[in-house]
Amino acid sequence: MKALVTGGAGYIGSHTCKALARAGHVPIAFDNLSTGHADAVRWGPLHRGDILDPDALDAAFSLYRPDVVLHFAALAYVGESVIDPGNYYRVNVTGTQTLLDAMRRHGVSRIVLSSSCATYGIPETLPISEDTPRQPVNPYGFTKLAVERMAADYERAYGMRWVALRYFNAAGADPEGELGELHDPETHAIPLAIGAALGTAPPFSVMGRDYPTADGSAIRDYVHVTDLAEAHVLAMQYLAEGGDSGAFNLATGRGTSVLEVIQAVEAVLGRRVPVRDAPRRPGDPPALYARAELAAKVLGWQPCFVDIEQMVATAADWFRSTAGRDGLVAASAEPDHIK
């Protein structure tokens, strides 16, 4: 199949393009390169454009005639969404509607959506399942919830079928070293800790040591980016085979604390991670981890990476490589632990 991959030059999008090509499909990366990187597009063409631009979308659909869309293009910083919610609703919600309308014009009726655990907000019970009430606590989470509801409405009205994949914390890098994680600013815990250990980033901020957890730091569910990419390929194939629309958690079911992330980085690199204590961030739950049995049952998805040191090792290899070292940008002092 030919897949139009919005945000295909970004972190998860580029890994998914590689997975698509490896599975025999043709990925077409559609990206405005505001946060993506052109040199990460290696397994198919790059069509430069913005999801808010109907003409650019029409040009891409007319030129490549894709069978399906995989939609990654979005703004994804929780803190930034609180400061500038208007831009988040414009890009994430209006941008998705512009994309869906372009799909309708060109007769493309299947889409795989990049969603988020942020749609759940602060759950009352753990582990999180797809039936857990969705009560976002920030604009980013609300935009992702709105996109899922929009997809369901478009299915009822126009017959468009969809799968929404609710990620937990994306982590790691391509085990073959061809791709890695490169954000500006970087907010993910693992690259921030690696950068601190390598001396290319400020000391790592531990935002709260007084949570009701075993070591007092917040707990998150880390999922390797290669496993996330594979889930998109499976979801695309599931829709092509007539599967019903729906949402699926992508998680390992294992919670890893911030201090355990630091310990894993130190074990992999053989270096100390300099840290500094910071206060809790308002709204951060003590723990987030999830069940992913539905993705296993329906999509046939199982994560290959479940050990945090395995994930850290792939990321460390990337950042120690020439590409990763040269591209590492100064990290934020306040890691954004919810994605």
Secondary structure, 3 states (H helix, E strand, C coil): CEEEEECCCCHHHHHHHHHHHHCCCEEEEEECCCCCCHHHCCCCCEEECCCCCHHHHHHHHHHHCCCEEEECCCCCCHHHHHHCHHHHHHHHHHHHHHHHHHHHHCCCCEEEEEEEHHHCECCCCCCECCCCCCECCCHHHHHHHHHHHHHHHHHHHHCCEEEEEEECEEECCCCCCCCCCCCCCCCCHHHHHHHHHHCCCCCEEEECCCCCCCCCCCEECEEEHHHHHHHHHHHHHHHHCCCCCEEEEECCCCCEEHHHHHHHHHHHHCCCCCEEEECCCCCCCCECCECCHHHHHHHCCCCCCCCHHHHHHHHHHHHHCHHHHHHCCCCCCCCCCCC
